[in-house]
Amino acid sequence: MDINHIIELLKSPDIEYIFYFVRKTKTEYISYSPEVSKDIFIQLLNIICTYLEGYSDFEQVDFNPTGYREGTIELCDLDYVGNYNEVINSFDSGNIEDVEKEADNFSFYCIDLNIDDNNNIKLFRRVTKFKRLYSKGILAAFQGNRLNKIEDKMLGLDGEIDIIVFKDKMIVLNHISLERIFRMEEQYSSKANEAINKLRNSNKIVNFDAFEEDCMNDLRIQKILTRMLKEGNELDKCFDNFNNVIETINLFDLDIEVQNTPSQGIIYEDKRQIMDVLRLARDSYYRSLIREKPGIDNKI
């Protein structure tokens, strides 16, 4: 995804725009769409373009639920975000009442841009408290159902963007915002459960129900399982070469017991073993070819 192409499109003439200010609750999204003057829009768009230019040379990588690497832009498909359509369907351009009253409760805003008949761009920006947001950008406030420039520091539109949606891709500039804007916990739980089922099918983890429960009760582990699933690991076959599993456990002195009868398997006892079991499943333990030095790939 070319950021410079996005900037080019944002500099197109006669862009049609709608602002949505959204409140995220535990059960739903509630959006408001106040009037925003052309003057504010043009000023903000110029600041946004300048901000995005700072990302033009960044390396682009797949979104990693377990962490962000400095100097990169993360990408994911829209269907990776399970409730993306829920958010978009909540946008209500007719809802302009009580905007001023609700301003303190908004979670994020989205600028929906129709560049032309073939190109639509959505820009998402997470906020905390509007009235406490200080900025080097545009200072504005809601007055009735309109967003106006004012002198006091009521609302800062700083031109920073967290997420860009273009075509069928999502460009994530702020890693944590993806989880704050969308309900990624639901997505992680779903994907982790899919990975867990594959591990169950390997038939090589004794006391699997306890292992599953401990994994699914830990969001960090759910994220790790989500990543493992996306990496294309054949989790249902990960322990097929069980003699190698035993050798790895002994080489790295892992605190894991092995069962030989009535069938072979690793014995899960408690939460302390989760990461070792997942590293075994991911084949993260290795011995270097030249010096035959043992090591661990900890990129999960």
N, C-alpha and C positions, 0 to 999 in steps of 0.2 A: 504494500500500500504506500503510494508516494505522497508524503506530506506536502511536498512542493505543488503537487497537482491539486491537493485540497486547498492550499493557499490561493492558487490561481483561480479556482472556482469561487472562493469567497470574495475575490476582487471583481467578480462579474458585475455588470450594471443591472439595475432593475431587479434585484433579488426580492422575492416575496418572503416575508418573515412573520412568524408568530412566536410570542414568548409564552411559555407555560411555567408557572411557579407551582411547585408540587409539595404537598404534605404527605409523607409516608407514615402510615400508622401500622400497628401490628397486623391488621387485617386487610387494609386497602390503601390505594393511592387516591388523593383528592387534588385535582388540579384547578388552577385559576389562570385566566388569560387576560391580563389588563392591557389597556392601550399603551403602546410604547411609541413615542414620537420618532420620526425618521431621523431627526438630529441625534438622539441618543443611540439609536441603532447604528448609524454610520460611524459615530465616534467609537462605540464599543467594538464594532467589527474591525476597525483599523487597529485597535489595541490587541484584539485576538490574533490577527494576522502576524503582528510583530511578535507576539508570544510564541506562536507556532513555528516561526522561523528558527527559533532556538532549538527545535527538535529535528530540523531538516536532515542532519547528518547522523542521527542516532541509529544504532543497530536495531533491527526489528526482530523480535522473538515471539514464540508462542506464549500466551498467558500461562503463568505458572502459579497455581493456587497456593503453593507453599512458600512463595517469597518472590521479591523483586530484585533484579540485578541493576545496579546503577549504570546509567548511560544507555539504557535500552528503551524501546517502545514495545509494548506488549500488544499482540493481536489475538483476536478470537472470532470465531463465527458467531453470528447472532443466535443460532440455536444452542450455543454453549451456555447462554444465559437463559435459563428455563422460563423466567417470568417476564422476558422482554416485551412480549405482546401485551401482557397485563398492564405494564406501565404505559405503553403507547395508546392502548385502548382507553386508558383513564383520562387522556388529554381531552379537555372540554373547552373549545374556543368560545363557547357561549357563556361560560361561567365567569362572570366579572363582578359579582356581588361579594361584599365583605372582604375584598382583597386587602385593604388597609388593615382591617381588624385581624386578619389571619397571618399577617406578614411575619410575626415572630415564630410561627409554627412551621414555616416552610423548611423542607429538607434539602431541596435542590431546585434548580431551574433548567429548562431545556429551551434552546433557541432552534426552532424548526425552520429550515431554510429551503425554499424551492428555488434552485438556481435557474433551471429551465425545465422543459418537459421530461428530460431524461435524467436529471440529477437532483437529488435531494440529500441534504446534509443535516444531521441533528447534532447539536453541541450540548453536552451535559456539564453542569458545574454544581458540585455539592457545596452547601453552605451550612453554617452553624446557626448563629442568631443574626438575622439581617441587621437589626438595629445596633449590633455590636461589631459589625464587620467594617473594618477600616481598610482603605484602599488608596492606591496611587492612580486608580482609574477614574470612573465616573461616580460621583456622589449623587444619589437620587433617593426618592421616597415615594410611597404610594399616597396619592391624594384621591380618595374615592376609588374609582376604577381605572385610574391612569397613573403611570409611572412618570414622575417629573424630576428634572434636575433641581437641586436645592443647595443651599449654602451649608447647612448643618450636616454632620456626618451621620446620616440616618441609614443609608444603604450604600454599600460599596460594590460596584460591578467592576471587578479588577481585570477582566480580560483573560484570566487564566481559564483553561479548559481542562476538564478531567477525562472526558470520554468523547470521542467522535464516532458517529455512526454514518457509514457511507456504503452504499450498495448492500452487500450481505455481510459486511465486516464491521467489527468494533475495534477502534484504536484506543487503547487504554494508556493515557498519559499519567494518571495517578492511580497506582495499584489498589490502594485501600478503598477508593471511591466506587469501584465496581461492586464491592460487597456492601457499601453503605447505601448506594442508590437502588440496587437490585437485591432480590432475596436469594443471594447465593447460597445461604445455608441450606435451603431446600434442594438446590442443585447438587451441592456437595453430598448431602445425605443420600440422594437418589443414585449418584454415580458410585459413591462408596458402597452402597448396598449391592450394586451390580458387580463391583470388584469382589466383595465378600462372597457372593454366590459362586463366582468362578473359583475362588480359593477353596470353598466348601467342596466343589466338584473334584478337587485334586485328591480328596480323601487321604490326606497326609497330615492333618492337624488333629491331634487327640484333644478332647474337651473343646470342640469347635464352638459350641454354643456360648461358652464363657468368653472365648476369644472374640466372637462376633459382638457380643454385648459390650465388652470393653472398648472395642474399636468404634462402635456406633455411638458411644456416649462421650466421645472425645472429638471435638471439631477439628483439631490439628491432625488427628489420624485420618479423619474423613477427607481432608484436603490431600493428604499423602496418597490415600487410596485412589482419589480422583485423578491425581497426576499419573499414578501407575497405570490406571486404566487407559488414559489417553496416550501413554507411551507405547501402547500396543503389546504390552507384555502378555504372554500366553499364561495367564495366572492359573488356569485349570491344569496346566502341564508343568508348572514351575518346579515341582518336586519329583518329576519322573525319574531323573537320574539320582536316586536316593543315596547311593554310595558316595556320590560327590557332596551331597548335603551333609552326610556324617563326617566326611573328611574336612569340610569347611567348619563345622561346629568344633571339631577337635583342634584345627589349625588356629582358629581365633579364640579358642577357649571360651566359647559362648556358654552362658548359663542355661542350657537347654538339654533336657534328657530325651533320649531316643527310645521309642518302643519298637520291639522286633516281632512280638507275637500278641494277638493273633494276626496282626498285619503291621507293616512298618509305618512309622509316623513320628513326628516330633510332638512332645508332650507340652501342651500349653498349661501353665500354672497360674500366672498372674500378670498384671499390667507391665511389670518391669521387662517382660520379654517381648512386648509388642514390636518395638523397633527392630530387634534382632530377627524376629520371624518375618517381618516385612522386607528387611534387607535380603534375607535368604530367598524370599519369593521373587524379589526383583533382580536377583543375581548381582548384588552390589559388592560382594566380597570377591577379591581377585588376588592373583599373584603375578607380578610383572614378568615380562618375557626375558628381559636381559639379566636383571639381578635376582630374579625369582623372589622379589620382596613382596610380602603380603600387604594389602591395602584395602580401603573401603571407599566406595563411591558414595559420598554423602549428599548427593544432589536431590534429596527428597526431604 
